Amino acid sequence: MGRKILLEHIDKPGIDQIESYIKYGGYRSVSKALKEMTPDEVTEEVKKSGLRGRGGAGFATGLKWSFLDKSTDKPRYLLCNADESEPGTFKDRLLMEKIPHLLIEGMITSSYALGCNTSYIYIRGEYMFILRILQKAIAEAYAKGFLGKNILGSGFNLDLYVHPGAGAYICGEETALIESLEGKRGNPRIKPPFPAVSGLWNCPTIVNNVESIAAVVSIVNEGGDEYAKTGIGKSTGTKLISASGNINKPGVYEIEMGVPVEEFIYSDEYCGGIKNGLELKACVPGGSSVPILPKHHLLYESNGNPRLMSYESLSEGGFATGSMLGSGGFIVYDEKQCIVRNTWNFARFYHHESCGQCSPCREGTGWMERVLHNIEYGHGKMEDIDLLWDIQRKIEGNTICPLGDAAAWPVAAAIRHFRHEFEYHVKYRNRVFDEDHVYQPEMKAQLV
C-alpha cells in the first residue's frame, strides 16, 4: 500500500467535525506555524517540499508564493480554487465533502505564510451542498479560535469566506476566478500583470488549488524535506487521482508519485483492471483537456521504459508520445469506445464553456464541434480531418487563457493517434458502430 497523506484519516468516524479532526492531529500545523515559525520559514518549507500545483499546471507552489508582492501596503489575499470543473476530475470534491477541516487548516497556515488577513474559497456553483459543509466547518473553526482575531494568541488575524460561482468552467482560470469574485463576468485577464502583483481588487493575490493547499498541512507538520522523500524526482509527494471510465473500481485514489501507469490501471489496490474483461484502448490521464494516449504510449515511454504516474514521465516525448498529469482526471477507454464520439463530446463542452473573449476560441471551438458532429454522424468528408487539424493548430497558443489550448489538444491527439477511426467514419458512414453506438471489435481490422 502506498503512503497516504491527504486521505489518511478520511474514513475516521466524524472526521468532518472539528472535535474528531483535532483528535486525529488536526490543526497542529496552525499551532506550529503561528507559535514556532515565521511566515518566510513556512514558505521555505513549502519550497523544500517540491510541492507542485495540483490543479493542472504543476507549477512549483513555493516559488509561486515567493512572487507575491510584499513591497506594497495593499492587503494580500489567498484564494482557493475549488471550481473543480475539468471533466473527469472530482478529487477536490472528496476532500471538501469528507474532511473539510483539512482544507481550512491549510488555508489558515498558508494565509499566515503569505501575510493574508482575508482569504476566500471559490467553489463551483454545482457544489452547493459542499458549500454548506464548508460553512459549517468554518463556523466550528471560528468557535475554536482557529479563525478570527488573534488566532491562538499569536496576533495573527484571518477571516475566511466561501464564495459560490455560477458554474462556469472558465472560472477555473485564476484571473477569471478573480473577476467573478469581484462581481464581474468571468473573463480571463491579460497577463502581465500577474495576480501575485495585481490580483483581487488590484492587490497582491495567490490562487492555489484545493489539493495544493491541503498538502501544506503535512508539509508544515513534517517538514519540507520529509515530504519530498515521497515521490520520484521533481514529482514529490502524493497525488489524488480521479479514476473513471471503463474500469472495475472507479473512484479517488491517493498515489505516491511514480507508480507505473500499468500498475495503477490493473492492480486491485487501484482501478482493478478493465471492466468486463475487455482490452485497454486508450486513456486521457489528466482530465479532458490533456491529449489522449493509445495503449502503447500510455503504458510505455518512447524509450521502452514503463510510463509512470508523474509529471515528467507522462509528458515524456511531448505530445507526439506523451500527455500530461494535469488535474489527475484519469479517464480509461476500453476497446469498444469510439474516439471520434468522445472527441466530439469534449468539443461540445469546450464550445459551450468558452467565454467568447478571444476570436480563435470563440469561433474555433464551435467550428470544431460542427465538423466533428458531421464526421460522427456520417456526413463528413476526408478533407474535414485535415480541416480539424488546421483549426486546432490556429487556436493553440493564440488565446488569452489556456481554454483554447484545452479545446485544441484533445482534437489534435485524437487525430494524431486515431486518424484511422476518423477515416473509417467518413468512408463507411460510421457503420462500424451498432444502434447504441458501441464500437464493434470484430470490425477493427477494417480500421487499419
Backbone torsions as a table, in degrees:
resi	resn	phi	psi	omega
1	MET	NA	133.9	178.4
2	GLY	-73.5	165.1	-179.3
3	ARG	-71.0	139.8	176.9
4	LYS	-111.3	125.3	177.4
5	ILE	-110.5	-52.3	-177.1
6	LEU	-83.6	-35.0	-174.4
7	LEU	-102.8	12.5	-175.6
8	GLU	-56.0	-42.4	-174.6
9	HIS	-111.2	13.6	-169.3
10	ILE	-65.2	-24.2	-179.2
11	ASP	-97.7	5.4	179.1
12	LYS	-70.0	141.9	-178.6
13	PRO	-58.2	131.0	175.0
14	GLY	68.0	18.8	-175.2
15	ILE	-65.5	-15.7	177.2
16	ASP	-78.7	-6.5	179.1
17	GLN	-106.7	147.5	-168.3
18	ILE	-65.4	-33.8	-179.3
19	GLU	-63.6	-46.1	178.7
20	SER	-67.5	-39.3	-179.7
21	TYR	-61.8	-42.7	177.6
22	ILE	-65.9	-38.2	178.7
23	LYS	-56.1	-36.6	-179.2
24	TYR	-95.7	25.0	173.2
25	GLY	95.9	10.4	-178.2
26	GLY	-67.7	148.3	177.6
27	TYR	69.0	13.5	174.1
28	ARG	-66.3	-36.1	-177.8
29	SER	-67.0	-32.4	177.3
30	VAL	-65.1	-48.2	-179.9
31	SER	-62.1	-43.9	-178.8
32	LYS	-65.1	-46.5	-177.2
33	ALA	-63.9	-48.8	-173.8
34	LEU	-73.1	-28.7	-175.6
35	LYS	-100.3	-24.6	-171.9
36	GLU	-121.3	-10.4	-172.5
37	MET	-131.3	152.2	170.3
38	THR	-87.5	161.8	176.9
39	PRO	-55.4	-41.6	-180.0
40	ASP	-65.2	-32.9	177.9
41	GLU	-68.1	-35.6	175.7
42	VAL	-64.4	-45.9	178.5
43	THR	-59.7	-39.9	-179.6
44	GLU	-64.0	-37.9	177.4
45	GLU	-65.7	-37.5	177.5
46	VAL	-65.8	-37.9	175.7
47	LYS	-62.7	-46.8	-179.8
48	LYS	-59.9	-32.6	-175.8
49	SER	-67.1	-24.5	-175.6
50	GLY	75.6	11.7	-179.0
51	LEU	-56.7	129.6	176.6
52	ARG	-114.3	148.1	-176.3
53	GLY	-52.2	127.8	-175.5
54	ARG	-92.6	8.1	-179.3
55	GLY	-86.6	-13.5	179.5
56	GLY	147.0	-43.7	-174.8
57	ALA	-74.3	-31.2	178.0
58	GLY	72.9	26.3	179.3
59	PHE	-80.3	144.4	-177.2
60	ALA	-59.5	121.1	-174.0
61	THR	-65.4	-47.7	-179.9
62	GLY	-60.9	-39.2	178.1
63	LEU	-65.2	-41.1	177.4
64	LYS	-60.4	-42.2	178.0
65	TRP	-61.3	-36.7	-176.1
66	SER	-68.9	-16.6	178.4
67	PHE	-78.4	-12.2	-176.2
68	LEU	-59.3	127.4	-178.2
69	ASP	-72.1	112.7	179.5
70	LYS	-107.6	9.7	-177.7
71	SER	-88.4	-5.1	-177.4
72	THR	-107.4	158.0	176.7
73	ASP	-86.5	-1.8	179.9
74	LYS	-64.9	151.6	174.7
75	PRO	-65.3	154.4	177.5
76	ARG	-110.6	152.6	-177.9
77	TYR	-132.8	142.9	169.3
78	LEU	-111.4	124.8	178.4
79	LEU	-114.7	127.4	175.1
80	CYS	-93.7	121.5	178.7
81	ASN	-84.0	96.7	177.1
82	ALA	-108.9	26.8	-179.5
83	ASP	-89.9	51.2	-172.7
84	GLU	-59.7	90.8	-172.9
85	SER	-115.1	-3.5	-177.7
86	GLU	-69.5	118.5	178.1
87	PRO	-54.5	129.8	-177.9
88	GLY	97.6	-2.0	-175.8
89	THR	-119.3	128.3	-178.1
90	PHE	-150.1	21.6	-176.1
91	LYS	-77.7	-32.9	177.7
92	ASP	-66.6	-35.7	177.1
93	ARG	-57.1	-43.7	-178.8
94	LEU	-60.9	-46.0	180.0
95	LEU	-60.0	-47.7	-175.8
96	MET	-69.7	-35.0	-177.8
97	GLU	-74.9	-42.2	-171.2
98	LYS	-94.6	-35.0	-175.7
99	ILE	-139.9	64.8	-173.1
100	PRO	-62.5	-28.7	-177.5
101	HIS	-69.0	-21.3	176.0
102	LEU	-64.8	-42.4	176.4
103	LEU	-66.8	-43.8	-178.8
104	ILE	-63.3	-42.1	176.8
105	GLU	-60.9	-44.2	177.8
106	GLY	-62.0	-36.6	178.0
107	MET	-65.6	-40.6	-179.7
108	ILE	-66.0	-49.0	-178.1
109	THR	-64.4	-42.0	-179.9
110	SER	-68.7	-39.4	178.5
111	SER	-62.5	-39.1	176.7
112	TYR	-61.0	-44.9	-179.3
113	ALA	-62.0	-33.6	-174.9
114	LEU	-94.3	-6.5	-179.3
115	GLY	74.0	33.5	179.9
116	CYS	-97.1	133.4	176.6
117	ASN	-106.8	-6.9	173.9
118	THR	-138.7	128.3	-179.4
119	SER	-136.5	158.9	-175.1
120	TYR	-133.4	144.6	167.0
121	ILE	-107.5	113.1	179.9
122	TYR	-95.0	112.3	-173.0
123	ILE	-113.4	145.1	-177.7
124	ARG	-66.3	148.3	-174.4
125	GLY	-60.4	-30.1	-179.1
126	GLU	-74.3	-8.7	-178.8
127	TYR	-98.8	36.9	-175.1
128	MET	-61.6	-35.3	179.5
129	PHE	-67.7	-30.5	176.5
130	ILE	-75.0	-33.4	174.5
131	LEU	-54.6	-43.5	179.7
132	ARG	-66.6	-35.9	176.1
133	ILE	-62.7	-45.1	-179.6
134	LEU	-65.7	-41.8	179.6
135	GLN	-62.0	-39.9	177.3
136	LYS	-63.9	-43.5	179.9
137	ALA	-66.2	-38.2	177.4
138	ILE	-63.6	-41.4	177.4
139	ALA	-60.8	-39.4	176.8
140	GLU	-64.2	-39.8	179.7
141	ALA	-66.4	-38.9	174.7
142	TYR	-61.6	-44.8	-177.1
143	ALA	-63.4	-29.7	-179.5
144	LYS	-90.2	-0.8	177.2
145	GLY	85.2	13.8	178.2
146	PHE	-88.9	-10.5	174.5
147	LEU	-133.2	157.2	179.8
148	GLY	109.0	-147.1	-177.1
149	LYS	-88.4	141.8	171.0
150	ASN	49.6	58.7	-175.4
151	ILE	-61.7	123.8	179.7
152	LEU	53.7	30.0	178.1
153	GLY	70.8	16.6	-174.6
154	SER	-87.0	-14.5	-173.7
155	GLY	87.8	-5.5	179.8
156	PHE	-88.2	131.2	179.7
157	ASN	-112.8	141.6	176.2
158	LEU	-151.8	127.9	169.7
159	ASP	-110.0	134.5	-175.8
160	LEU	-123.8	131.9	-177.9
161	TYR	-127.3	151.6	172.1
162	VAL	-108.4	128.3	-179.0
163	HIS	-121.7	119.1	178.7
164	PRO	-83.8	137.0	172.1
165	GLY	-85.4	-167.9	-177.4
166	ALA	-109.3	14.7	177.3
167	GLY	83.3	43.9	179.2
168	ALA	-112.4	124.5	-180.0
169	TYR	-58.0	-36.8	-176.5
170	ILE	-60.3	-24.4	-178.5
171	CYS	-77.2	-0.3	169.0
172	GLY	-75.9	-16.4	173.8
173	GLU	-79.0	132.6	-165.0
174	GLU	-60.0	-38.5	-178.4
175	THR	-77.2	-30.8	174.2
176	ALA	-68.0	-36.4	174.9
177	LEU	-59.8	-44.5	179.8
178	ILE	-63.2	-43.9	177.9
179	GLU	-58.3	-44.2	179.7
180	SER	-64.1	-42.0	179.8
181	LEU	-63.5	-29.5	177.3
182	GLU	-80.1	-2.0	178.3
183	GLY	92.3	13.0	-178.7
184	LYS	-103.4	176.1	172.6
185	ARG	-66.1	140.1	-174.2
186	GLY	-77.3	68.4	175.8
187	ASN	-100.8	135.1	176.7
188	PRO	-62.9	150.9	176.8
189	ARG	-95.4	154.1	172.0
190	ILE	-74.0	135.0	178.6
191	LYS	-118.9	142.4	0.2
192	PRO	-73.9	168.6	3.3
193	PRO	-74.7	148.0	177.8
194	PHE	-86.0	156.5	-177.6
195	PRO	-55.4	-30.7	-179.5
196	ALA	-61.7	-21.4	177.7
197	VAL	-103.0	-46.8	-178.4
198	SER	-142.8	96.5	-177.1
199	GLY	-118.2	-113.5	-178.7
200	LEU	-63.0	123.6	-177.2
201	TRP	50.4	37.7	178.0
202	ASN	61.5	25.0	178.2
203	CYS	-108.6	158.4	177.9
204	PRO	-58.5	129.8	-171.6
205	THR	-142.3	138.4	172.0
206	ILE	-114.4	133.0	176.4
207	VAL	-116.2	121.3	178.5
208	ASN	-129.5	153.7	178.5
209	ASN	-75.0	158.0	178.7
210	VAL	-53.6	-52.0	-177.2
211	GLU	-63.4	-38.2	179.0
212	SER	-60.9	-47.2	-178.2
213	ILE	-66.8	-40.1	178.4
214	ALA	-61.8	-34.2	-179.0
215	ALA	-67.8	-23.7	-179.5
216	VAL	-61.2	-30.5	-179.3
217	VAL	-58.4	-51.1	-180.0
218	SER	-66.2	-37.1	-179.3
219	ILE	-62.5	-43.3	179.2
220	VAL	-70.7	-40.4	-179.3
221	ASN	-64.9	-44.0	-173.2
222	GLU	-97.9	-23.6	-173.4
223	GLY	99.8	145.8	-177.4
224	GLY	-61.9	-38.7	-179.2
225	ASP	-63.9	-38.4	179.9
226	GLU	-68.0	-42.7	177.8
227	TYR	-59.5	-41.0	-176.2
228	ALA	-68.0	-14.6	177.8
229	LYS	-70.2	-21.2	176.9
230	THR	-90.0	137.8	180.0
231	GLY	107.8	-161.0	-176.3
232	ILE	-145.0	130.2	177.5
233	GLY	56.5	-130.9	179.9
234	LYS	-83.2	-1.9	175.9
235	SER	-99.3	84.1	-174.5
236	THR	-92.5	161.5	173.9
237	GLY	78.2	-157.7	178.7
238	THR	-112.7	166.6	179.4
239	LYS	-138.8	135.5	173.1
240	LEU	-83.4	129.5	-179.6
241	ILE	-117.2	127.5	174.5
242	SER	-92.2	103.6	-175.9
243	ALA	-98.9	127.4	-179.4
244	SER	-147.4	-179.8	179.8
245	GLY	99.0	-148.9	-172.6
246	ASN	-87.0	61.5	178.7
247	ILE	-124.6	160.9	-176.9
248	ASN	-76.1	-26.7	-174.4
249	LYS	-133.4	72.7	175.7
250	PRO	-66.0	152.3	179.2
251	GLY	156.7	-171.1	178.0
252	VAL	-101.9	127.2	-179.9
253	TYR	-124.0	138.6	172.8
254	GLU	-98.5	117.4	-178.7
255	ILE	-114.5	151.5	166.6
256	GLU	-76.1	131.6	178.3
257	MET	-53.5	132.6	178.3
258	GLY	110.0	-2.4	175.3
259	VAL	-63.7	133.6	177.0
260	PRO	-60.2	140.3	179.6
261	VAL	-58.2	-41.8	-179.6
262	GLU	-60.7	-40.9	177.5
263	GLU	-65.1	-40.0	-179.5
264	PHE	-63.0	-39.0	-177.9
265	ILE	-74.9	-41.5	-167.4
266	TYR	-102.6	-16.9	-176.8
267	SER	-77.1	150.7	179.2
268	ASP	-69.0	-21.3	178.5
269	GLU	-66.9	-27.7	-177.0
270	TYR	-118.7	-112.2	-169.4
271	CYS	-76.3	-20.1	175.1
272	GLY	74.1	18.4	175.9
273	GLY	89.9	177.7	-177.1
274	ILE	-81.2	137.0	-176.5
275	LYS	-63.6	144.7	176.3
276	ASN	62.1	20.3	176.1
277	GLY	70.0	16.5	-179.5
278	LEU	-80.6	171.8	-179.9
279	GLU	-87.7	146.6	172.0
280	LEU	-68.3	132.5	177.8
281	LYS	-107.9	-47.1	-175.1
282	ALA	-164.6	174.7	179.5
283	CYS	-156.7	141.7	167.3
284	VAL	-100.3	106.1	-167.9
285	PRO	-81.9	-13.6	-172.7
286	GLY	-137.2	30.9	-175.4
287	GLY	98.8	162.0	-169.0
288	SER	-60.9	-19.7	-175.5
289	SER	-82.5	-9.8	-176.8
290	VAL	-97.3	157.1	-177.3
291	PRO	-63.1	140.0	175.0
292	ILE	-73.4	146.9	177.7
293	LEU	-122.4	130.8	172.5
294	PRO	-71.0	166.4	-171.6
295	LYS	-50.4	-49.5	-173.7
296	HIS	-66.4	-33.6	176.4
297	HIS	-79.7	-27.6	179.9
298	LEU	-69.1	-39.7	-174.2
299	LEU	-90.4	-21.7	-174.8
300	TYR	-136.4	140.7	172.6
301	GLU	-73.2	171.6	-176.9
302	SER	-64.4	-22.5	178.4
303	ASN	-90.1	3.2	178.3
304	GLY	92.7	-7.1	177.6
305	ASN	-72.7	153.9	178.2
306	PRO	-61.6	137.7	175.2
307	ARG	-73.2	136.8	-177.4
308	LEU	-111.4	156.0	174.4
309	MET	-81.8	81.1	178.1
310	SER	-152.2	162.0	179.8
311	TYR	-60.1	-44.5	-174.2
312	GLU	-71.4	-46.4	-175.1
313	SER	-67.4	-42.5	-177.8
314	LEU	-69.2	-22.9	178.1
315	SER	-97.5	0.0	-177.6
316	GLU	-59.2	129.9	179.3
317	GLY	89.2	-0.5	-176.7
318	GLY	69.8	-166.8	-174.6
319	PHE	-75.4	-9.2	176.7
320	ALA	-66.7	-38.8	-179.4
321	THR	-129.3	-6.1	-176.2
322	GLY	-124.6	-175.4	-179.6
323	SER	-146.0	-136.3	179.6
324	MET	-146.8	149.6	172.8
325	LEU	-72.2	-31.5	173.9
326	GLY	51.5	-135.0	-179.0
327	SER	-86.0	-0.5	179.0
328	GLY	83.7	19.3	176.0
329	GLY	-83.3	95.0	-170.0
330	PHE	-94.5	99.7	-174.9
331	ILE	-106.1	116.5	-173.7
332	VAL	-102.3	135.5	178.7
333	TYR	-113.4	133.5	172.5
334	ASP	-90.4	179.0	-172.1
335	GLU	-65.3	-15.3	-178.6
336	LYS	-90.0	-5.1	-175.8
337	GLN	-79.8	143.3	179.3
338	CYS	-94.7	117.1	-178.8
339	ILE	-67.5	-38.2	-179.2
340	VAL	-62.8	-45.8	-178.8
341	ARG	-63.9	-42.4	179.5
342	ASN	-65.9	-38.1	178.4
343	THR	-65.4	-41.3	176.8
344	TRP	-61.6	-40.9	-179.8
345	ASN	-62.5	-43.0	175.7
346	PHE	-62.0	-42.8	-178.6
347	ALA	-62.5	-37.9	175.9
348	ARG	-58.9	-42.6	-179.1
349	PHE	-62.5	-49.8	-175.2
350	TYR	-69.8	-31.8	173.9
351	HIS	-63.6	-44.8	-178.8
352	HIS	-65.1	-36.0	-172.4
353	GLU	-92.6	-6.6	177.3
354	SER	-62.5	134.3	-179.7
355	CYS	-74.5	-17.4	177.1
356	GLY	84.5	6.3	-176.1
357	GLN	-72.0	-33.6	-176.5
358	CYS	-108.4	131.2	-177.1
359	SER	-58.2	-44.9	-178.6
360	PRO	-58.3	-38.6	-179.7
361	CYS	-78.1	-45.7	-177.6
362	ARG	-59.9	-47.2	-177.7
363	GLU	-85.9	-37.7	-173.4
364	GLY	-69.9	-39.4	-179.2
365	THR	-65.2	-39.8	177.5
366	GLY	-67.0	-38.8	178.9
367	TRP	-63.3	-46.2	179.1
368	MET	-61.7	-41.2	179.7
369	GLU	-60.9	-43.6	-177.7
370	ARG	-66.6	-41.5	179.7
371	VAL	-66.0	-43.3	178.6
372	LEU	-64.1	-38.3	177.0
373	HIS	-60.5	-43.6	179.5
374	ASN	-62.4	-43.7	179.8
375	ILE	-65.8	-43.6	-177.1
376	GLU	-62.4	-37.8	-175.3
377	TYR	-101.2	22.7	170.0
378	GLY	79.9	20.0	-179.3
379	HIS	-116.7	12.2	-175.5
380	GLY	-85.5	164.9	175.7
381	LYS	-121.3	157.6	-178.5
382	MET	-58.2	-37.1	-178.7
383	GLU	-68.6	-16.3	177.4
384	ASP	-64.3	-29.9	-179.2
385	ILE	-66.1	-44.6	176.9
386	ASP	-69.7	-31.3	176.0
387	LEU	-63.3	-43.8	176.7
388	LEU	-58.4	-43.8	179.8
389	TRP	-60.5	-41.9	-178.9
390	ASP	-68.2	-39.5	-179.8
391	ILE	-63.9	-49.2	-177.4
392	GLN	-62.9	-35.5	-179.7
393	ARG	-64.4	-34.0	-178.1
394	LYS	-84.6	-12.6	173.5
395	ILE	-84.0	-46.1	-173.4
396	GLU	-57.2	127.1	176.2
397	GLY	78.6	4.2	-175.8
398	ASN	-118.5	24.8	179.9
399	THR	-128.6	160.4	-178.5
400	ILE	-62.8	-42.5	-177.0
401	CYS	-118.8	172.9	-175.9
402	PRO	-76.5	2.3	-179.6
403	LEU	-62.2	-34.9	177.0
404	GLY	-60.8	-45.4	176.4
405	ASP	-61.9	-41.1	-179.3
406	ALA	-61.6	-32.6	178.2
407	ALA	-78.9	-33.6	-175.3
408	ALA	-78.7	-40.9	-173.4
409	TRP	-60.2	-43.7	179.0
410	PRO	-61.0	-37.3	179.7
411	VAL	-68.4	-45.3	-179.6
412	ALA	-60.9	-45.7	-177.3
413	ALA	-67.8	-37.5	179.6
414	ALA	-63.1	-42.3	178.3
415	ILE	-70.0	-41.2	-178.7
416	ARG	-59.1	-44.9	-172.9
417	HIS	-99.6	-21.4	-174.0
418	PHE	-132.4	35.4	-179.5
419	ARG	-57.0	-34.1	-178.7
420	HIS	-59.9	-32.2	178.5
421	GLU	-70.7	-39.0	176.3
422	PHE	-62.4	-43.5	-179.5
423	GLU	-64.5	-38.1	179.4
424	TYR	-66.4	-40.3	177.5
425	HIS	-56.4	-43.9	-178.6
426	VAL	-70.1	-46.4	-173.9
427	LYS	-68.3	-43.0	-174.3
428	TYR	-108.5	14.4	177.4
429	ARG	52.6	38.4	170.4
430	ASN	72.0	24.3	-177.4
431	ARG	-77.5	0.0	178.6
432	VAL	-74.9	-6.3	-177.9
433	PHE	-115.3	147.3	178.6
434	ASP	-81.6	-174.0	-174.4
435	GLU	-65.2	-21.7	177.3
436	ASP	-93.6	9.3	179.8
437	HIS	61.0	40.4	174.5
438	VAL	-100.3	130.7	-178.5
439	TYR	-63.0	133.7	-178.5
440	GLN	-98.3	107.5	-173.8
441	PRO	-61.3	-26.4	-178.9
442	GLU	-69.1	-11.5	179.0
443	MET	-96.3	3.7	-174.2
444	LYS	-58.4	-35.7	-176.1
445	ALA	-60.1	-29.5	-178.9
446	GLN	-75.5	-12.2	-178.0
447	LEU	-87.5	-9.0	-176.3
448	VAL	-85.2	NA	NA
